[in-house]
Amino acid sequence: MLTRRLFLGSASALALAGPAFARIVVDEKPIKAKPLPLSAVRLKPSVFLDAVEANRRYLLSLSPERLLHNFYASAGLPTKGETYGGWEARGIAGHSLGHYLSALSLLHAQTGDAAVRDRLRHIVAEMARIQAAQGDGYVGGTTVERDGKVVDGKIVFEEIRKGDIRSSGFDINGGWVPLYTWHKVHAGLIDAVRFGDLAEAMPVMLAMAGYLGTILEGLDDAQMQKLLAAEHGGLNDSYAETYALTGDPRWRRISQRIYHQKVLAPLAAGKDDLPGLHANTQIPKLIGLARLYELTGEQRHADAARFFHKTVAEHHSYVIGGNSEREHFGPPDQISTRITERTCEACNSYNMLKLTRHLYGWQPDASLFDFYERIHLNHLLAHQHPETGMFVYFMPLSAGARRTYSMPEDSFWCCVGSGMETHAKHGDSIYWHDDAALFVNLFIPSTAAWKERGLEVALDTAYPFSEQVTLRVTKAPRSATAIALRLPGWCDAPALAVNGKPQPLERGTGYARLDRRWRAGDRIELTLPMRVRTEPTPDDPRMLAYLSGPLVLAADLGPAAEVFEGPPPALVTEDAAAALVPVVAAEHRFRLVDARPSALNMAPFFRQYDRRTAVYFPRFTEAQWKDEEAAFRAEAAARSALDARTIDVIQLGEMQPERDHDYRSNHSDLFSWGGRSARQLPWGAGNYMEFTLAVRPGPVLLSALYWGEEVNKNFDISIEGTRIASERRAAQPIKRFVGIDYPIPEALTRGKDKVTVRFETRGSDAMVYEARTLEAAK
């Protein structure tokens, strides 16, 4: 049964039902500009509408009952379908349902599709039934292993209630990030209220908030910080939004307590402690702080959000706007050595766009939408296959890499969930307004209605494959109103006309602003001449990427289905810009004539869905190439040889690699150094970690990666329970990473496709960054 307190909270919130749900009942003084409601924007035919339609087909192909399987089982109700595969068949199950709720809500707002809203209403009704069966507000689908059996994850929440909190960084009491999953479901119900206009979602959401709220309220500060050391998504944001919807200060207090001191306090003080941290664990925390600033005016939260955004955008991001390598932040401004197949997790870009929207709302700065557009066009359009609607987890930027897409029923990674949302709402940030002006920040074909001012417009363009943007006034307000179009920072010579007459431009504000009495039929024409330019990595000015207008270009290295066996392309020229010769400039197609070993075709990166590509190119002068070609080729050959010999690899301290390799330990801590994550076994004897690695027939080596200054150790390494090395690290300290190879006796791998590797201390600590199995060199 719902408590009286929860019922009364639900009843007061239900008074806001219907369209008034969009009304925030708490003052938001810091907000100076807001986007037009998603429901007031409709997309016209374009690649963006294509993405929404592909996503709609996928969303409606999914079974709500299968996504709800564990929720039914947890409540003791009959299940109505098997669980999906991938992450939904693991302890994190339920996170996809939360994303699905948000995606359906956003899609309904974006399109007005009644079938989408019916699907949403059905799920919320089932969740209400599940919650009633639970009787205490709980509604969840996570699981956890206990004594070799998979059991209902509710047990973890009840252990937390008692103060029993254990975490190795990506788990709580053995459960895979249960608070992360909880946040997704909580946020999904909030979106059902705000965007789905579904009044019946409110009591379900409030009862859910109350269940976890009572647990968090019972923890002291030390227990709370221990809990927050595990990934918890944007839990502070969902409680802040609950406060915004209800005005109940209880939810604000809970949100304010979800403050991870170790990460957030340095950011508030302007300190970059991000290297080595799991990137997407942190971004939602800052989104929550940004929302709290809007609702409370607490300046330190704004300081942290602004500093974090600036730091990530300017010092931790790749040319496509995405960030992270293997899900982690590296050292600031160190990009050239981290261009791999596991760059730019999609969830990070999804969340950075959310944070950008908050900062823009506080101060409409056009440069923020230069950053937003870069991610939106170059990463997130690349993230979804336009035909299948499937999603990419990492966006690989290394030469010869291809994209790996999700499967419809057997992936359900975090980036599938955020992808469902991303491609349901491409109209949410085109149009913004303050008290006096309509801002056009993205050039996406669409119509929009600013109902409060009686202004309606239609935007027509083939941008970014055209330099022309036309905005027509289809309904004019009775009084003078300003319309401001963003002038992209990359554009040197924009031009503006109204009804065919040229208009002067003031570049300083970042906008072409027109303040006048409009008439229906008035036409604003913005011309944005596009030029080619190069962008070097911050740490190596000789490592270049190419852009044309707003688009990142990439070399086409062949079909994704074929293996790329050539050397990575290099650029040998005195003038990098002149090396790019137009083929079809309007389509951003070029020929890179000074590439080695041969000229390359260049095209927009996002469009190369089924191709192998190269985005960054090392540049040499003719003299440098003569001196360095052999070393460049040798280094590339050595990397290729190592990759060819590698059977399996685990990056320790990283969530998904550890999950994929059955990582377990009795005592270990997360650690990072030199931009890499690690696992540290504490000082002493008997502290261990173990994991599985694949093997092949024939001689196999285990290779472990250490930091060269970590010497004078005492730990054992075992394979399948047999010790193969007693490691002392008796060496002179050096300031670089060191790989050590250990031969594995063939008897331990014979007839097996994987083995268990164990590191165990014998009288010291042990710090391991990576382990891989290698075929012995021939």
Secondary structure as GFF3:
##gff-version 3
##sequence-region A 1 778
A	DSSP	alpha_helix	4	14	.	.	.	ID=ss1
A	DSSP	three_ten_helix	18	22	.	.	.	ID=ss2
A	DSSP	beta_strand	34	35	.	.	.	ID=ss3
A	DSSP	three_ten_helix	38	40	.	.	.	ID=ss4
A	DSSP	beta_strand	41	43	.	.	.	ID=ss5
A	DSSP	alpha_helix	47	61	.	.	.	ID=ss6
A	DSSP	alpha_helix	64	67	.	.	.	ID=ss7
A	DSSP	alpha_helix	69	74	.	.	.	ID=ss8
A	DSSP	three_ten_helix	86	89	.	.	.	ID=ss9
A	DSSP	alpha_helix	95	111	.	.	.	ID=ss10
A	DSSP	alpha_helix	114	134	.	.	.	ID=ss11
A	DSSP	beta_strand	143	146	.	.	.	ID=ss12
A	DSSP	beta_strand	149	152	.	.	.	ID=ss13
A	DSSP	alpha_helix	154	161	.	.	.	ID=ss14
A	DSSP	beta_strand	171	172	.	.	.	ID=ss15
A	DSSP	beta_strand	175	176	.	.	.	ID=ss16
A	DSSP	alpha_helix	178	194	.	.	.	ID=ss17
A	DSSP	alpha_helix	201	217	.	.	.	ID=ss18
A	DSSP	alpha_helix	221	228	.	.	.	ID=ss19
A	DSSP	alpha_helix	235	246	.	.	.	ID=ss20
A	DSSP	alpha_helix	249	257	.	.	.	ID=ss21
A	DSSP	alpha_helix	261	268	.	.	.	ID=ss22
A	DSSP	alpha_helix	279	296	.	.	.	ID=ss23
A	DSSP	alpha_helix	299	315	.	.	.	ID=ss24
A	DSSP	alpha_helix	346	362	.	.	.	ID=ss25
A	DSSP	alpha_helix	366	375	.	.	.	ID=ss26
A	DSSP	pi_helix	376	380	.	.	.	ID=ss27
A	DSSP	alpha_helix	381	383	.	.	.	ID=ss28
A	DSSP	alpha_helix	414	422	.	.	.	ID=ss29
A	DSSP	beta_strand	431	433	.	.	.	ID=ss30
A	DSSP	beta_strand	437	440	.	.	.	ID=ss31
A	DSSP	beta_strand	446	450	.	.	.	ID=ss32
A	DSSP	beta_strand	455	461	.	.	.	ID=ss33
A	DSSP	beta_strand	468	475	.	.	.	ID=ss34
A	DSSP	beta_strand	481	486	.	.	.	ID=ss35
A	DSSP	beta_strand	495	498	.	.	.	ID=ss36
A	DSSP	beta_strand	501	503	.	.	.	ID=ss37
A	DSSP	three_ten_helix	507	509	.	.	.	ID=ss38
A	DSSP	beta_strand	511	516	.	.	.	ID=ss39
A	DSSP	beta_strand	523	527	.	.	.	ID=ss40
A	DSSP	beta_strand	532	537	.	.	.	ID=ss41
A	DSSP	beta_strand	540	548	.	.	.	ID=ss42
A	DSSP	beta_strand	551	559	.	.	.	ID=ss43
A	DSSP	beta_strand	570	572	.	.	.	ID=ss44
A	DSSP	beta_strand	580	584	.	.	.	ID=ss45
A	DSSP	three_ten_helix	585	587	.	.	.	ID=ss46
A	DSSP	beta_strand	589	592	.	.	.	ID=ss47
A	DSSP	beta_strand	595	596	.	.	.	ID=ss48
A	DSSP	beta_strand	600	604	.	.	.	ID=ss49
A	DSSP	three_ten_helix	605	607	.	.	.	ID=ss50
A	DSSP	beta_strand	611	614	.	.	.	ID=ss51
A	DSSP	beta_strand	616	620	.	.	.	ID=ss52
A	DSSP	alpha_helix	622	645	.	.	.	ID=ss53
A	DSSP	beta_strand	646	651	.	.	.	ID=ss54
A	DSSP	alpha_helix	655	660	.	.	.	ID=ss55
A	DSSP	beta_strand	664	665	.	.	.	ID=ss56
A	DSSP	beta_strand	669	673	.	.	.	ID=ss57
A	DSSP	beta_strand	676	681	.	.	.	ID=ss58
A	DSSP	beta_strand	685	694	.	.	.	ID=ss59
A	DSSP	beta_strand	700	707	.	.	.	ID=ss60
A	DSSP	beta_strand	715	719	.	.	.	ID=ss61
A	DSSP	beta_strand	722	727	.	.	.	ID=ss62
A	DSSP	beta_strand	737	744	.	.	.	ID=ss63
A	DSSP	alpha_helix	746	749	.	.	.	ID=ss64
A	DSSP	beta_strand	754	762	.	.	.	ID=ss65
A	DSSP	beta_strand	766	768	.	.	.	ID=ss66
A	DSSP	beta_strand	770	775	.	.	.	ID=ss67
###
